[in-house]
């Protein structure tokens, strides 16, 4: 199992804070996160691209969506913040 922590706008839009999921890579988490978001909030406007654009941290180290996961890893997904 992998612990997934969700932050920023993605948390606000999905209502999800933390999930425990089975996956071999970060990218494999995305469909499961989408399904959990739709189950929690059927009217959610979150799309795959919203998750795809997140900053990814695995066990506190910035990573890529292609990164492999091991049992017990903690993945943090953070929506990028923009402004000026």
C-alpha positions in Angstrom: 0.0 0.0 0.0 1.1 3.5 -0.8 -0.1 6.5 1.2 -1.2 9.4 -1.0 -1.5 12.9 0.5 -3.3 15.6 -1.5 -2.7 19.3 -1.0 -3.7 22.7 -2.5 -6.4 23.3 -5.0 -6.6 19.6 -5.8 -7.6 18.9 -2.2 -10.1 21.7 -2.3 -11.6 20.5 -5.6 -11.8 16.8 -4.7 -12.4 17.0 -1.0 -9.8 14.3 -0.6 -7.0 14.7 2.0 -5.4 11.2 2.1 -5.8 7.8 0.5 -4.2 4.4 0.8 -3.8 2.8 -2.6 -2.0 0.0 -4.4 0.1 1.0 -7.4 3.5 0.3 -8.9 4.1 3.9 -10.2 2.8 7.4 -9.6 1.0 7.5 -12.9 -0.9 4.3 -11.9 -2.4 6.2 -9.0 -4.1 8.8 -11.2 -7.2 6.7 -12.2 -7.7 5.6 -8.7 -7.5 9.1 -7.4 -10.0 10.2 -10.0 -12.4 7.4 -9.0 -12.1 8.3 -5.3 -12.8 12.0 -6.2 -15.9 11.1 -8.2 -17.1 8.7 -5.4 -16.6 11.4 -2.7 -18.1 14.2 -4.8 -20.0 13.0 -7.9 -20.2 16.5 -9.4 -16.4 17.2 -9.1 -14.9 19.1 -12.0 -11.5 17.7 -11.5 -9.9 16.2 -14.6 -6.9 14.0 -15.2 -4.9 17.1 -16.4 -5.4 18.6 -12.9 -3.7 15.7 -11.3 -1.1 15.4 -14.1 0.0 19.0 -13.4 0.7 18.5 -9.7 4.1 18.6 -8.1 5.0 15.1 -7.0 7.0 14.2 -3.9 7.8 10.6 -2.9 9.0 10.2 0.7 9.9 13.9 0.8 11.9 14.0 -2.5 10.6 15.6 -5.7 9.9 13.0 -8.3 8.3 12.4 -11.7 5.0 10.7 -12.6 7.0 7.8 -14.1 8.7 7.0 -10.7 8.2 3.5 -9.4 6.6 3.0 -6.0 7.3 0.6 -3.2 5.1 -0.7 -0.4 5.0 1.9 2.4 5.9 4.9 0.2 4.2 8.3 0.9 3.3 10.2 -2.2 2.4 13.9 -1.9 0.5 15.6 -4.8 0.6 19.4 -4.6 -1.2 21.7 -7.0 1.2 24.3 -8.4 0.6 27.9 -7.2 0.7 30.7 -9.8 0.4 34.3 -9.3 2.2 37.5 -10.0 
